[in-house]
Amino acid sequence: MKPAPFQYSDPRSIDETLALLTRHGDEAKILAGGQSLVPLLNFRLARPAIVLDINRASGLDALAWNDRTLTTGALVRQRRLEAWSREHAPLLAAALALVGHAAIRNRGTVAGSVVHADPAAELPALLVALDGVALARSARGERAIAAAELFQGPLTTSLAADELVVETRFTLPAPGEGWGFHEIARRHGDFALAGAIAILGLRAGRIERARLTVFGAGPTPLRLVEAERALAGQSPGATLFRDAAETACRGLDAPTDIHASTAYRRAVAATLVTRALGDAARRAQDESR
């Protein structure tokens, strides 16, 4: 397949990009890495009147780390973040290694994956798990959108048609906290059928802070808030983790499709949450020694 005809523009600044978005609105699509957009164009699932290629726009390629806040500009490639994370953020490194294949990560951007909002993708799930924020800018001004408010459904966000995500921000786990990341896919590089992220902080042998996120098992990445509350103050253990995971995943709004049924995704999600919690607890215990 070939794309439907469209106008092409390569703005050289953020302001020029925003002016074009203001002019064209829903008729415009942003091209950064193109790993999601180009297939949609080729299958004519997306038919924009104009494609705005931001790769020559200045000021969008910064990767900065201040204390626990990681900031990535709209043109930061997934492979670049993966390389940085191996030394500074092992949770991110583990997740990014499962994003497609290396060739895809070489071009794909962090912000592009977040804005694409595939419910089975790793980066949107990380944004949810790590109290992430998308900084959106338009000719009207700038606003920070929390991950919980950004994702509204499969491939759907709360971004306005004239807004550009100029950076994403992640809050990395605190010193001493442990993490776990697990997913299952039909083949390496495929989107996950289900996945789980766990972050645990321990104090005096009990769980002081828990964060649980599942993805691929609902219309958006989902925080398991009730399970987090149930874990607080408890002594970590296999039975506790299994019971919390099974209770939390029993009612997931997981889809049935050609790859897996709702029941399968719920069962697998519970298993992955249990494993992620176990890994997070072991890492937190190792950190405290």
Buried (B, 14 or more C-beta within 10 A) or exposed (E): EEBEEBEEBBBEBBEBBBBBBBEBEEBBBBBBBBBBBBEBBEEEEBEBBBBBBBBEBEEBBEBEBEEBBBBBBBBBBBBBBBEBBEEEBBBBBBBBBBBBEEEBBBBBBBBBBBBBBBBBBBBBBBBBBBBBBBBBBBEEEEBEBEBBEBBEEEBEBBBEEBBBBBBBBBBBBEEBBBBBBBBBBEEEEBBBBBBBBBBBBBEEEEBBBBBBBBBBBBBBBBBBEEBBEBBEEEEBEEEBBBBBBBBBBEEBEBBEEEBBEBEBBBBBBBBBBBBBBBBBBBBBBEBEE
